[in-house]
């Protein structure tokens, strides 16, 4: 009999508030939570439900019709992301990165923080 391991403790993610530049970070964090808690989020409905609980009021407006009409997307994590991505992701990443690079400066932050933001 194998010893039972506990899922690691993680902090709850911030709510996603339609900030397109933060979309991919949000999705990656959700994927990490699902990976670290496979027993808690084993299948599509629990995975999509996790995202639903992490939407701010402004983004939950998009999610509401899916709930009210019991959309099949609520049971399909990958299918849900296919609809979620074009709605909220940054559609012009090149322009966004150009603006970020032009406005970045080290200032009083550490080299590690500066390099991370630059990347």
FIKEGU-481052 format. One line per 10 residues: for each residue x, y, z of C-alpha. Coordinates in Angstrom, 1 decimal. Layout:
REM residues N
X,Y,Z ~ ...
***
This chain:
REM residues 119
0.0,0.0,0.0 ~ 1.4,3.3,-1.0 ~ 1.4,6.2,1.4 ~ -1.2,8.8,0.6 ~ 0.3,12.1,-0.4 ~ -1.4,15.4,0.1 ~ -1.9,17.9,-2.7 ~ 0.4,20.9,-2.2 ~ -1.2,24.0,-0.7 ~ -1.5,26.8,-3.1
-2.8,30.3,-2.9 ~ -6.1,31.0,-4.7 ~ -5.6,32.9,-7.9 ~ -6.7,36.5,-8.4 ~ -9.9,36.9,-10.4 ~ -9.5,37.4,-14.1 ~ -10.7,40.9,-15.0 ~ -10.6,41.0,-18.8 ~ -7.0,42.4,-18.8 ~ -5.9,40.9,-22.1
-2.2,41.2,-21.4 ~ -2.7,39.0,-18.3 ~ -4.9,36.3,-20.1 ~ -2.2,33.8,-20.8 ~ -0.8,34.1,-17.3 ~ -4.2,33.4,-15.9 ~ -4.8,30.3,-18.1 ~ -1.3,29.0,-17.2 ~ -2.0,29.5,-13.5 ~ -5.3,27.6,-13.8
-3.5,24.8,-15.6 ~ -1.0,24.7,-12.8 ~ -3.7,24.5,-10.1 ~ -5.3,21.7,-12.0 ~ -2.0,19.9,-12.3 ~ -1.2,20.3,-8.7 ~ -4.7,19.2,-7.5 ~ -5.6,16.4,-9.9 ~ -8.0,14.8,-7.4 ~ -9.9,18.1,-6.9
-10.1,19.0,-10.6 ~ -10.0,15.6,-12.4 ~ -12.5,16.3,-15.2 ~ -13.9,19.0,-17.5 ~ -16.8,20.2,-15.3 ~ -14.6,20.8,-12.3 ~ -11.8,22.4,-14.4 ~ -14.2,24.7,-16.2 ~ -15.9,25.4,-12.8 ~ -12.6,26.5,-11.4
-12.3,29.1,-14.1 ~ -15.9,30.2,-13.6 ~ -15.1,30.9,-9.9 ~ -12.1,33.0,-10.9 ~ -13.9,35.4,-13.2 ~ -14.5,38.9,-12.1 ~ -18.0,40.5,-12.5 ~ -17.1,41.9,-15.9 ~ -15.8,38.6,-17.3 ~ -18.5,36.5,-15.6
-21.0,38.2,-17.8 ~ -19.6,36.2,-20.7 ~ -19.8,33.0,-18.6 ~ -23.3,33.4,-17.4 ~ -25.1,32.3,-20.6 ~ -23.1,29.1,-20.6 ~ -24.4,28.3,-17.1 ~ -28.0,29.4,-17.8 ~ -28.2,27.2,-21.0 ~ -26.2,24.3,-19.5
-23.7,24.6,-22.4 ~ -21.8,21.4,-23.3 ~ -18.7,23.6,-23.0 ~ -19.1,23.4,-19.2 ~ -18.1,19.7,-19.5 ~ -15.2,20.1,-21.9 ~ -12.1,22.0,-20.6 ~ -10.3,22.1,-24.0 ~ -13.5,23.1,-25.9 ~ -14.2,25.8,-23.3
-10.7,27.2,-23.7 ~ -11.2,27.3,-27.5 ~ -14.1,29.7,-26.9 ~ -12.6,31.5,-24.0 ~ -9.3,32.2,-25.8 ~ -10.5,34.3,-28.7 ~ -12.8,36.3,-26.4 ~ -10.2,37.4,-23.9 ~ -6.7,36.8,-25.1 ~ -4.5,39.6,-26.5
-5.1,39.5,-30.2 ~ -2.2,41.8,-31.0 ~ 0.7,40.4,-28.9 ~ 3.4,41.9,-31.1 ~ 2.0,45.4,-30.5 ~ 1.6,44.8,-26.8 ~ 5.1,43.6,-26.4 ~ 6.5,46.5,-28.4 ~ 4.8,48.9,-26.0 ~ 6.0,47.0,-23.0
9.6,46.9,-24.2 ~ 9.5,50.6,-25.0 ~ 8.2,51.4,-21.5 ~ 10.3,49.1,-19.4 ~ 13.1,50.4,-17.2 ~ 15.0,48.9,-14.3 ~ 14.5,51.8,-11.8 ~ 14.7,50.5,-8.2 ~ 13.7,46.9,-8.9 ~ 16.3,44.1,-8.8
18.0,42.8,-11.9 ~ 16.0,39.5,-11.6 ~ 12.7,41.3,-11.6 ~ 13.8,43.5,-14.5 ~ 15.0,40.6,-16.6 ~ 11.7,38.7,-15.8 ~ 9.6,41.6,-16.9 ~ 11.8,42.1,-20.0 ~ 11.2,38.5,-21.1
***
